Amino acid sequence: MTQQMDLIAMNVLGNFINGRSVNSTSDRKGTIFNPATGEAIKAVSLSSAEEAAEVVEAAANAFPAWSQTSPLKRARVLFRFKELIERNMEALATLISIEHGKTLPDAMGEMTRGLEVVEFACGIPHLQKGEQSMNVGTGVDSWSMMTPLGVCAGIVPFNFPAMVPMWMFPVALACGNTFVLKPSEKVPSTALRMAELLKEAGLPDGVFNIVNGDKEVVDVLLTHDKVEAISFVGSTPVAEYIYNTGCANGKRVQALGGAKNHMVIMPDADMDEAADALLGAAYGAAGERCMAISVAVPVGEETAEKLIAKLKPRLEALKVGPGISEQANDMGPLISKEHREKVVGYINKGVEEGARLVIDGRALEVEGHEQGYFVGGSLFDHVTPEMTVYKEEIFGPVLSVCRVGTFKDAVELINSHEYGNGTALFTRDGKAAREFAQHIQVGMVGINVPVPVPMAFHSFGGWKRSLFGPLHMHGPDGVRFYTRMKMVTSRWNEHDSSQSVFTMPTMK
């Protein structure tokens, strides 16, 4: 323990303000663990409310100059940042794997998907163009201007330390805003490294800042009068709090919450293809994805039996171990000891409530990593909508099979759930696929695609209690979120004199 505490004392992460790393004056610290070993490896300062306010002021001071920087010059900074990310891709992925636990290839995939948003934001000179109408009235022209908001803030979860921040800040910066990022205190190192790369790319000091902390910092970002917009990804209860508090304080808010994603398997589906897709979608990143498939919905008893028969040997062959390993592991540990206990508690609850536990991952131990936060892939069958494992987001490697009789039953099951983030249908029937896409009440839909995360030039977001706010992230909605529209109507008279008009103006 003494050795661990000495290590923590030597590796305390602070903030990034005005282009440089700054030690926090707070005496509160959070411990960062390696989930594969359970070892404390670093500490992070939990900043005070006063420090958070100072970070916002730094971003506000940098806004006037950055907002007046031409879109072309802003794009060139992002192009250089893109090159630096590519050059440092493996090192950044290693940071993710060490602090989060996901496998190195999965972390590389995360970096790639985040980089795609940077590439999208590099097109800002085109994306931020307004519209113009000539002669809306005699000698009168109108045009729109997509102007930056000011200081924007991002509050991000532990499961994607690079990708989720990159859903936010590249678009916000490209649009001419300044940005304050609050990373998860469990995985702050990747964000801090990206801040250094942004500076190296030529981003002016104060345009991008990081403040580490907990709810004390979050509440400052939600209430500070110089913060114009808040982007959030996390659990639904917190998303709802972020949305309600931010809106009550006059902020523009997009808050992405929880999920319970279903995959419907039709009787005509290729069962090997469906089982392979389901395995990766349910157990990739140990299920710690808001787009993970956590409920399989086979249509018909025969389909269900075939699916279980295909899944069982695949799941038993799943390789679980540390994210960085000579062995190519399929799945790493969960993020923390507390989260592991929570996931195990859900499995216990499923057994208590009568679901059949086909594969039990609770007792898994990884040789040489006995103190790691591992849970093996677990599989429930005969899950019903009344069960806790069906209703609540587990955020772990637990898949529930919920059998239904008809395609209509499957659609009604999904539409009745409180979450509407992602869903998928596996079938060879084009009519069923079209009907599913049209009538399912979910924001992101896959047809024979298990994890339908849209590309960066489209927007990401769910429906119902998976999203609070009208605009999704990145893509066209991202540009709309980080800009406000200004309409200009102009007329140049031939003569200086004009008559006052007291009625509603109309164009002639």
C-alpha positions, 0 to 999 in steps of 0.5 A: 500500500505504501508503495502504491501511495508513493506512486500516486504522489508522484503522478498526480494529474492536474488541468490544462489551461491557457495552453499549459499543464497546471497543477490543481490547488485542490487537496481532493484526489481521485485514484486511477487504477489499471483495471486489468491488475487492480493496481493504483497507477496515478491520481487526478486532482478533483478541482475546486469550484473556483478553479473551474470558474478560472478555466471558464474565464480562460476560455472566455478570454480566448473567444473573441480572437478565435471566433474572428479567425477565418474558418479556413485557418481554423480548419488548418489547425484541425488538419495538423491535429489530424496528422498528429493524432495519426502519428500518435495513434498507438500511444494514445490507444495504449493510454486508453487500454491501460486506464480503461481496460479495453483491448488495444485493437478496440482502443485503436478502433475508438481512436479511428472513429474519433478521428473521423469526426476531426476529418469531418470538422476539417470541412468547416469552411463549407459546413458553416456557410449560410444561405442567401436570397436575392431580391426577397423584396424590391432591392432587398436581400436576405442572408443567414450567418452561422455564428459561434456561441462562445464558451462550450463545455463537454462532460464525458464518460469513462468508456470512450476517453478519446472518441466521445470528446472528439464527438464534441470539441473538433466541431465546436472549435471548427465553428469558432467556439472555445471549449472546456472539457471535463473528462471522466476522473477514471480515465483522464490521461488521453484527454490531457495528451490530446490537449497537448497535441492541439497546442502542437497543431497551432491552436491558440492558448485558451481555446481548448482547456481541460478541468478535472473534477467531479460534480463540484466542477460539473455544477460550475459548468452548468451554471456559469454565465459565460458557458453557452452550451453543454454536451454530455454523454453518460447515464440517463439520471445524470443526463436528465440532471445535466439537461434540466440544470443547464436549461434552467441556467440558459444553456443550450444542452445536448445530453445523451443518456442510457440505452437498452439496445435490442437485436431482432433475429428473424427465422430467415436470418443467417444464424451463423452471421447473426451469432457472430455479429451478436457476440461482438456487439454484446461483449465487445469492450466488455459491454461498456458501450452505449451502443452495445446490444444487450437484448437478443430478440429471436422471433419464434421458439425454433429461432431462439433454440438455434440462436442459443445453440450457436451462441453458447460455444462461441461465448465459451471460446471468448478470450478474456484478459488484459487489454495489452497482452501477447495473447489476442484477447476479445474482451478486457476487464470492467472499469472498476471494482465497484462496477464489477460488483454492480454487474455481478449484482445484476447477474445475481438479480437475473437468477433470483427473478427466474431467468435461465443463466446459460453461461455464468461469468461471475467466477472468472479469474484471469491467471496472473491478473487475479486482482483485475476487474474481470467478469466473463461473458454471461448469457441469460435465456427466457428473460421477460420484460418485467425482469430487472436485467431487461429493464435496466442498463447493465453496462457489462458483458451480459446478454439477455435473450427475450423470446417473442412469437412474431415480428410484430411482438418484437417491434412492440417490445422495443417500442415500449422500452424507455430507451431508444438509442440503437437497435438492429434487425437480422433478416433476408426479408426486405419488406420486414427490414423496411417496415422495421426501419420505418416503425421502430421508435429508436434513433439509430437502426441497423439492418444486418448491422449489429452496432449502427453507429453513424459515420461522422458526416451523419449525426449520432443520437437516440430517442426517448430517454436516451437523449435530452435535447433536440440536436444529436452529436457531430454531423449536421446536427453538431454544426447546428448545435455549436452555432447560432443563426443570424439573419440579415436583411438589407436594402440600399436606398437611392435616397437618404430620406425614408418614411416611417412604417408603423404596420408589419413590414411586408416585401413588395 
